[in-house]
Amino acid sequence: MDYNREYYTNGIVQLDAAKQLMRLMPRQADSVLDVGCGSGKVAHLIYEHILPNFMLAIDSSAEMINQARLLHPDSKVMFSHQKIEQFVSNQSFDLITSNSSFQWFQNYDASINALKNALNPRGVFVLQTPYKQNWCPQVSVLINEFFTRYYPELGQCFTLPCMHFDDPEQYADLFESKNFTTASLVTRNFEYRFTGDDFRKFFMSGAYKVYTHEKSYSVAIPDRFAEDLERFVSQKVINQSVFAVTISRVLACFKPHI
Ligand SMILES: C[S@@+](CC[C@H](N)C(=O)[O-])C[C@H]1O[C@@H](n2cnc3c(N)ncnc32)[C@H](O)[C@@H]1O
């Protein structure tokens, strides 16, 4: 499985959540920055919605940016391989978006400072990110079965590598401590009855990365682990036709103090 190459078709929930996030975006913005744009599907959705004069989309993964350029050769969105933590620009942006990427940022102080510096003082930052440590109970059940059957010791060494506050207000507190005002903050549960194939796509778009990430474990991951996990999920989807899944997300809009 190639996470970066397959993300474009696998990111089902991220796309649905982005459609909800667009409700928090201003209808007009001259300049837009999308942070953690992945292979660019959501960035284009945002572009089509706002039609800005200038849009930059950055991602810390060179492979994702390559995919974005490959899949959208005539794009009006400028794709750039950059980490938000080190982002500096002469341009200030009216709108900055982060859809399903914030949880992966490695340094929140540096990231939020960079966002603030890049934002027009009258601009807005909109965020969609998972919350709750147990972000999808059905995935937890599945993964517990996998660990118990095949990797019981490794399972004991797992910790979530990305930020998922359990209380949505903690996102407001974080941004308010960095001189932002919370203009709106809502939580949404996304409910699905996935077919086996769509469940596999959904799993590969997020959970797979979480559970195969070296930072998720206090010990080294065995060589065959990722392959075994993928085979386990593929086997499950052959044996079960419907997967009822609930995913919790927080959607928020923050404005810098003027
Ligand atoms: C789940 S994908 C989301 C992609 C897209 N925004 C979407 O909604 O489909 C998360 C992306 O964030 C990127 N990312 C993670 N940390 C980042 C950072 N510090 N700076 C910029 N991008 C980052 C990852 O490389 C990945 O492509």
PDBQT file of the ligand as one rigid body, heavy atoms in Angstrom, charges set to zero:
ROOT
HETATM    1  C1  LIG A 301      -4.780  13.462   6.458  1.00  0.00    +0.000 C 
HETATM    2  S1  LIG A 301      -3.856  14.443   5.356  1.00  0.00    +0.000 S 
HETATM    3  C2  LIG A 301      -5.029  15.731   4.987  1.00  0.00    +0.000 C 
HETATM    4  C3  LIG A 301      -4.912  16.208   3.556  1.00  0.00    +0.000 C 
HETATM    5  C4  LIG A 301      -5.990  17.203   3.114  1.00  0.00    +0.000 C 
HETATM    6  N1  LIG A 301      -5.935  18.423   3.867  1.00  0.00    +0.000 N 
HETATM    7  C5  LIG A 301      -7.360  16.593   3.181  1.00  0.00    +0.000 C 
HETATM    8  O1  LIG A 301      -8.191  17.094   3.940  1.00  0.00    +0.000 OA
HETATM    9  O2  LIG A 301      -7.627  15.615   2.486  1.00  0.00    +0.000 OA
HETATM   10  C6  LIG A 301      -2.750  15.321   6.447  1.00  0.00    +0.000 C 
HETATM   11  C7  LIG A 301      -1.624  16.017   5.705  1.00  0.00    +0.000 C 
HETATM   12  O3  LIG A 301      -0.960  16.918   6.589  1.00  0.00    +0.000 OA
HETATM   13  C8  LIG A 301       0.414  16.917   6.233  1.00  0.00    +0.000 C 
HETATM   14  N2  LIG A 301       1.197  17.456   7.351  1.00  0.00    +0.000 N 
HETATM   15  C9  LIG A 301       1.483  16.846   8.529  1.00  0.00    +0.000 A 
HETATM   16  N3  LIG A 301       2.240  17.629   9.310  1.00  0.00    +0.000 NA
HETATM   17  C10 LIG A 301       2.444  18.782   8.612  1.00  0.00    +0.000 A 
HETATM   18  C11 LIG A 301       3.170  19.977   8.889  1.00  0.00    +0.000 A 
HETATM   19  N4  LIG A 301       3.831  20.112  10.028  1.00  0.00    +0.000 N 
HETATM   20  N5  LIG A 301       3.175  20.969   7.962  1.00  0.00    +0.000 NA
HETATM   21  C12 LIG A 301       2.495  20.809   6.792  1.00  0.00    +0.000 A 
HETATM   22  N6  LIG A 301       1.816  19.675   6.467  1.00  0.00    +0.000 NA
HETATM   23  C13 LIG A 301       1.781  18.683   7.361  1.00  0.00    +0.000 A 
HETATM   24  C14 LIG A 301       0.691  15.447   5.922  1.00  0.00    +0.000 C 
HETATM   25  O4  LIG A 301       1.855  15.276   5.164  1.00  0.00    +0.000 OA
HETATM   26  C15 LIG A 301      -0.574  15.041   5.196  1.00  0.00    +0.000 C 
HETATM   27  O5  LIG A 301      -0.452  15.173   3.808  1.00  0.00    +0.000 OA
ENDROOT
TORSDOF 0
